[in-house]
Amino acid sequence: MSPRAPLVVTAMLLLGASPARAQMADVWDETFEGIRHLRRSGFDEAGVFQSYHVAIVDLGDPSVSLRTLLDHDEWRGAKETVSGMADRAGAAVAVNGDYWSWGDADPPQGTTAGEGTCYRAHPERSAFAASRDLGRAEIGRFGTWPIPDGPPDDCPEWFWNAVGAGPQFLFDGEARWDASANANDGNMVDINGDTWFGAEAWGWGDGADPNTALGLSADGATLILATCDGRDAGGAGGCRMAHEMVDLMVELGAADALKLDSGGSTTFYYDGAVQNVPSGGVERAVVDALAVFSERVPCDARLGGEPLTIDDASPCFEPSGDAWWTAAVGEGGSCRWTWAWDGAQQDSSGRWSFEVEAAGRYRLEAYLPDVGLSSARAPYALISAGGEERVVVDQDSARGRWLEIGTFVLGAGSARVELYDHTGEPYLGATDPASRKVVFDAVRLTPLDSERGDAGADGGGADAGDGAGGDAGGGDPDSGARPGVDAGAGAAVGGDEGCGCLAAGPRRIRGHLVWLLLVLAARGRSAGR
């Protein structure tokens, strides 16, 4: 939204250092080349819950590029969510950008450039700008008034992408709650005999709110994009730009930093999902976003003789679809989830990929953090060179713990675990407590050493003798079934393009018979030793 009307002149505020931050939990991941994602959460020294998301971007990495995204790819101000713009562009990271008004056709208010096109150069608004090759990146005020009260000049020639907002609150490592980059240039005015810095002030206080900020290292080689949640969204109390946010920026190496549009507009998009909790309860449509593009770090997960855990923050996990949320709980400190629904085809899914070094029998488990009411019929698929199998899991029965999904015979080579959102459970709305969530966190595969190598490289499937069958609501202890797992009553996992799953049928039955013979033979050899 637009800030309140600026005052004509204000004094520059020099801020003292805030107290050291209370110990919080930091979770890092490096899913994309040249990008480090930080999820920081915990209670501050005043007992207020804080939640931050940060992307630290190496502008010198050859995989990295930037782009200003406009709503609907046009300079018109019709509004669109950050995730909508980022999904369409294929961005790795994106945050909301400039201020705007509630009108139907009000474009970004400050300096804006995208892919070499200068849309607006506003000499009284601070902005971030970068050259095409990212060899030059700056925070400042760009453009001049060529004549009194005339239109602004075009963007500087080196501009390729630029996002405006303001105020700038960090100048050469010094915190100032002041919007005038010109203050550093000695722009002085005389008022009633007193000398003041000329400043573009914004008329607001520095309350604890949801905030979005952008920082830049002194050499211009590192870009820092950060958000903090507030107004009790996700329980978070918000941050102050001139205190908590400036501390964060300095800690992470910023020399200059700029406030972007904030409040209900604050959005942090990363790896296909909005990671923060927007204060309005839903993601707000805005006029532009700053996006970072890069290649995924290659997955190097290998399943050998030791247990293998793959977290949802690993490069080996890939989400698909556009309906994702995150929670600050899980095996690695966070998890993802989406709404379960009863559609005929999947809308969102996740894939954990790995290489199987040797064919054998492996136990598959999933960690299921407590994020509220979860799916009672979450459909998993395990796919390897030896075949594929599906298992339906009652995630809600295992809140806050590992749940064994089954024992499987995997062939050597590429393999993956997949989980889908079309569980057959109706979606009743985000505010309806009966709506269920499908949770995506860590999976763990453990080799069963006594039988590895004897189960047969061509095998594939769950071992019903080890309790892979049973009722989704709970198992009879005498039957060998585990509570929460049902391998026989699968949801409609098959049929979706690219899911790699097979519906039940003669081909599937033949595969089960081959697998059963292999397992029986393996057990016979084991018993004879």
N, C-alpha and C positions, 0 to 999 in steps of 0.2 A: 504494500500500500504506500501511498505517498506519505512522507514525513510531514509534520506540521510546518507551516510557513517559516522560512529562515529569518532570523534576526539580521539586522544590518551589520552590526559589529559585535564581537564578543571577545572577552579576554581568553588567552591561551591558558589551559589548565595543565599544570605539571603535577603528575600523580606520583604519590609515594608508592613504594613496593608493597603489595599485599602480602599477608602472612603466607607462609609455606602451605601448600595444599595438603590436606589430609591424605592419608594413604588410600588409594583407590585401586581397583582391579583394572589392569591393562591387558587387552587381548589384541594381538597383532596377527595379521595375515598378509601374505604377498601373493595373491592369486594372479596378479597382472605384472608384466615386466615394467620396472621403473616406478611402481606404485606400492606404497605401504599403507595399509588400512589399520587404523587404531580405533578400537572400541574401548572407551574409558568410562567406568561407572562406579559408583559408590557414594558413601555419605561424607560430606565435607565436615570441617571442624565445628560448624554450627548444627550438625545433625541433619542437614538438608541433602536429599538424594540428588545426585548430579549424573547426567548422562550425555556423553560427547561422542561424536563420530568425526574422525579426521582422516584425510587422504594426504599423504606426503608424496609429492610427485617430482621425480628427477627429470627436469626439462632437457637434460643432456642425453637421456636415453633414446637411442634411435627408434625404439618402438613407440615412443610417446608422441602424441599430437594433441592439440587443443582446438576447440571450436565453440563459438557462441551459437547457441540454439535459440531460434525464435519460435514462438508458438505457431503451430501449423506451417512452419517454414516460411512465414511471411512477416513483413514489417507492418503489422496492423493492430496489434494489441487485443486480439480476440480472446486470449487466455487459453492455456493448456497446462496440464500437470507436468512437473519435471519428469516423472517416470514415463509419461507418454512421449515427450520429446526425446528422452534418452533411449527408450526402447526402439523407437523408429530409426534413430541414428546409429544404434549399436554401440553406445558409450559404455566405458568401464565405470566411470564415476561422473556424477553431475550434481551440482547444487543450484539452488535458485539464485537469480541474479538481481536485476535492478528493481527500483520502485515503480509503481504503476497506480492508476486510479481505477475506480470501479466502473468506468465507462466501457461501453461495448467495443470501442475502437480507440484505445489509448495505448500507444506503444511505449517501450521503455523511456524513462524520463531523462536519463543521463547519456554520457558518451557510449556509443554502441557501434561495433564493427563486427562483421562476420565474413570469414573467408575472403578478405580483401575488399569487401564492400563497406564503405563508411556510411552508416545510417544517420548518425548524429554525433557532433563534437560539442560538448557542453563545457565551456571554460570555467564554470562555477561549481562543477560537480566532480568529485574525485572518481577515479576509475582505475581499472587494471587493464593493461594492454600488452600484447605480445606480437612479435614479428612472425613471419611465416615459418622460418626455420627454428624458432624459439631461442635464437641466439641473443635476442633482446627482449626483456620483460620488465615492465615498470609499473609502479603505482604512483599516481599523481593526478594533476589536473591538466588536461590537454585542450588545445584550441585557444583562440583569442577572439575578442570582439573587434572586427575590422573597423567599424564605425560605431559611434555611440548608439546604443539600443538597436544595433543592426543584427543580422543573423550571424551565427558563429561560423568560423572558418571550417574547412574540411579537416578530417583527421590528418595527423602527420603521415608522411609517405611510408614510413616503416610499419604502420599499423597493419595487422592482418586479422586479429580478433581482439575485441575489447568489450568489457562489461563495466558499466558505470554503477555507482551507488554512493556510499559515503555515510558518515565521515571517515576520513583516515584517522586511525587512533594510535598508530605506532609509526614513529619517524626515526629512522636510523637507530633503532633499539630503544628509543625514549618514548614512553607512553604519554599521550596528550589527548584528552577528550575534546578534539577540535577538528573541524573539517577542512581546514585550509592548508593544503600542501604549500601554498605560497608563503606561509609563515616562515618556512625554512629559508626562503629566498630574501628575507629582510623586508618584506612588504609591511611597512609601518604606517600608522595613521596617528594624527594628533587630535585628541578630544579634550577640550577644556584644559589644555596645558599638560595633559597626561599622554604618554606614548603607549599605544596599544598595537598589538599585532592585528593586521586585517585578517578577518576570518569569515568563513562561510558557516555560520552556526545553524543549528537545526532545531533548537527550541525544545528538546526533550531531555529528560533525565536519563540516568543510567541505572534503570531498575533491573531486577533479576527476571529476565524474560527468555523465551526461545530466541536464539540468535544464530545468524550465519555470518561467517567472516572468511576473508582471504588474506593470506600472508605470503611474503616473498623474502627469500634470503638476501643478504647484502650483495652477493654476486649475481643475483637474478637467476640462479640455476635451479633453485628449489621452490616449488609452489606448494602452499599449504592451504587446504580447504577444510573448514571446520564448522560444525554445528553443535549447539547444545539445546536440549529439550527443556521445556518449562511450562508454566501454567498448569502444573499437575498432570501433564500428558505423560503417561507411563509412570506417574509418581514423581517426576522430576521437577525441581524447584526453579530452574532457569539459571542463567549466568549474567554477570554484568560485563559489558564490553571493556570497561576501563579497569577491571579487576581480574576476575577469573579468566576471561577470554584473552586479555593481553598477557597474563601469566603463561597461559598455554602456548600462545604464539612465540613468546620469547624462549620458553623451554624447548620448543621444537625447532628453533633456529631462525625465526623470522626477524628481519630488521625493519620491515615496513608491513603494515597491515591495514585492511580496509573493511569496514562494515558493509555487508550486503543487506538487501531487504530481509526482514526478520519477522518475528511474531508468528502468526499463522502461516506465513509463506515459507518458513524454514523447512527445507527438505534436503536430505542427504541420500542420494541414490548410489548404490554400489553393487556391482555384479548381478544386475538384473532385478534388484529389489530396493524399495525404500527402506533404509535401515533405521531411521529415527522414528519417533512417534509425533506426528504433526499435532499441534496443540488444539486444532479444531476437531480432532477425532477422525478427520479424513484429509487426504492430500489436497491442498489448495491449488487451483489453476492460477498460473502466473504468466508473465509476458516473455521471459527469457530465462536461460540457464547457461552456466559455463560448464562445458563437458570435457572430459579427458578420455582419450582413446589409447588403447594399447593391446598387445597380444597377451593371451593367457600364458602363464608359466607352464611349461610342459609337466604333465603328471608323471611322477616317477615312483608311484606306490607299487611295491612288489611283495607278493605273498609267497614266502618261503617256509622255512622251518620254524619261524617265530610268529606270534600273534601280530596281526596288522590292524591298526585303528586308523580310520579315515574320517576326519571331522568335516563338518559342512563348511568350515573356513579353509579347507585344503584346496589347492589347485585341482585336485582329483575329484572334487564335487562340482557338478554343473547343474544349476537350476534352469528350467525352461518355463515359459509362461510369464504373465505379467502381474499375477496376484500373489505378492509375497510380503511377509512381515517378519520382523526379527524380535527376539526377546533376550534379555540379559541373563539368561540361565542356560545351562547346558554343560556338556563334557569339556568344552574348551572355553567356557565362559559366556557363550551365546549359542543361539540356535535360530532356525528359520521355521516358519509355519505358513500354511495356507488353509483356506476354508475347505472342509469336506463338502461334497455336493453329490447329487444323484443324476448328473448328466450322463448321456450315453458315451461321451468321449472325455478324455482328460483335458483339463484346462491348464493345469500346472503340474510339473513333475520334477523330480530330482534324480540325479545319477551319480553314484560313487564308482569310479573306474579304477582298475588295478590290473597287474599282470600276475598270473599264476605260474610259478616257476616249475612246479611238478604236479601232475595229476594226483588226486587223492581226496580224502574225506576231510571236510572242514566244517566247523561250527560257526554259524552266523548269528550275531547279536546286534541289537540296536539300542542306543541310549535314548531314553524318552524323558526329557525334563518336564517338570510340571508347568504347563502354560495354561492351565484351565482344562475344561472339558475337551478331551481329544477323541479321535475317531475310534470306534469299536470295530471297524472293519477296514483297516488300512491295508491296501494291496501292495505287497512287495513282489518283485521279480528278481531272480538271480540267474544270470545268463553267462555262460562260459562256452569254451570250445566243445565241451562235452555235452551241452544241451542247455535247457532252461527249465525253470520251475517257478511257480508262484505260491505265495503263502499269504493268507489274510491274518492280520494281527490286531488284537485289541490293545491299542496304544494306551487307552485310558486306564487299563488295569495295571500299568507299570510306571506310574508317574514318579519321576525322580530316581529311576534305576535302570539297569541294563535288563533287557528282555531277550531271552534266547528265541530266535525265530526258527531255527532248525539245523539239522546236520545235512550237508550236501556233498555230493561227489562232483568235483570240478575237474574239467580237462585243462591241460596246460595251455597257456596263451592268454590273450586278452579276455577280461571278464568285467562284469559290472553288476551292481545292485541298483535297482530302480524302484521308486515309490511314486504313486500317482494319487491325484486328489479326487477322482471319481469313485467314491467309496459306496455309493448307493444310499448315503445318508443325506436327507434334505438340508439345504442351506436356508435358514429361516431369517437371515439378516444379521448384520454385525452386532446389533445390540440385543439380540435374542439369546438368552443364556443357554438355550437348547441347541444352538448351532455348534457343531463340532469342528475341531482343528486337526489337520494332518501335520505331524511334527517331523522335521528333518534335522537330525543332529548327527552324531557320530555313529558309524557302524564298525563292528569288530569281527574279524575272521581269525579263527584259531585252528591251526592244523592238529589233527588227531594222529599223533606220530605213530602209534602202534599199527595203524592201517594205511598210512600214506604210502603210495606207490603200489599197493596191492588191490586198490578198489577198482582199477581199470581206467585207462585214460579216456575211454569212450563213454564213461558213465556220466550221469547227471541227474539230480533230483534230490528231494528230501528223503531222509531215512525215517519211514513211518515207524520202524521198530524202535527208534530212539525218541518217539513221542512227537513227531511232527504233525500228527493228526490231532483230532480232538475238537471240542466245541470252542467257538470264539469267546464265549462267556466264561469258560472255565473247564478244567479237565478232571476226569475221574482219576484219583491217584493210583488206582489199581489197573487202569488201562494204559498207563505210560504217557498219557497226553499231558502237555503243559498248559496251564491256564494262559489264556490270551492268544493262543495260536491255533489256526485252523488251516491246514493245508488242503483240505478237500473241498471246501465250500467257497471257492474263490469268487471275488467280484469280477466284473467284466474288464479284466486287465488287457486281454488281447483285443486286436481289431484296430488299434490306433496306429496311424502311420508313424513308423520309426520307433515304436515301443519295443519291438523285438520279442513280443510275447505271443504264445500260441493259445488258441482256444482249445478246450477239451475235444477230443475226437479220436478216430482210429489211430492216426499217426502218433498222438500223445500216448495212447494206451500201449502201442508197440514199444515206444521209448521206455515206458515204465517197466515192461516185461524184461527188456534187455538190461535195464538198470538193476532189476531185482536179481536176475541171474548172476550179474557181476558181483553184487554185494554178497549173495549167498556163497559164491565161490571164494571170495576174499575172506569171509568169516571161517570157511572150512579150512583154508590154508592156515589162518591164524590159530585156529583151535588145534591143528596138527603139529604146531611148533612146540 
